[in-house]
């Protein structure tokens, strides 16, 4: 397995954790319920705030978290590859 995958996965998980924290900030729920709260809050924002139909809002909210995973994976992967190439 390539050496850049582990740092990439760690940065993607950190990115999703930061997005979940940002969307759930200020709630009085336990930490284990924050991901569901973040998902519902994002779907609510898309549906009520932007006027997107409800089914499309849930679809977009469901696609937002994998998109954050993918986008946050690449900086960690590239940084690890640059560090390995310099050795």
Residue pairs with C-beta under 8 A, 6 or more apart in sequence:
2 81
3 80
3 81
3 84
4 76
4 77
4 78
4 80
4 81
4 84
5 77
6 80
7 76
7 77
7 79
7 80
8 73
8 74
8 76
8 77
8 80
9 73
9 76
10 76
11 72
11 73
11 75
11 76
11 77
12 68
12 69
12 70
12 72
12 73
12 76
13 69
14 72
15 68
15 69
15 71
15 72
16 65
16 68
16 69
16 72
19 38
19 65
19 68
20 34
20 35
20 38
21 34
23 37
23 38
23 41
23 42
24 34
24 35
24 37
24 38
24 41
27 34
27 37
29 37
39 61
39 62
39 65
42 61
42 64
43 54
43 57
43 58
43 60
43 61
44 57
46 52
46 56
46 57
46 60
46 61
47 53
47 54
47 57
52 60
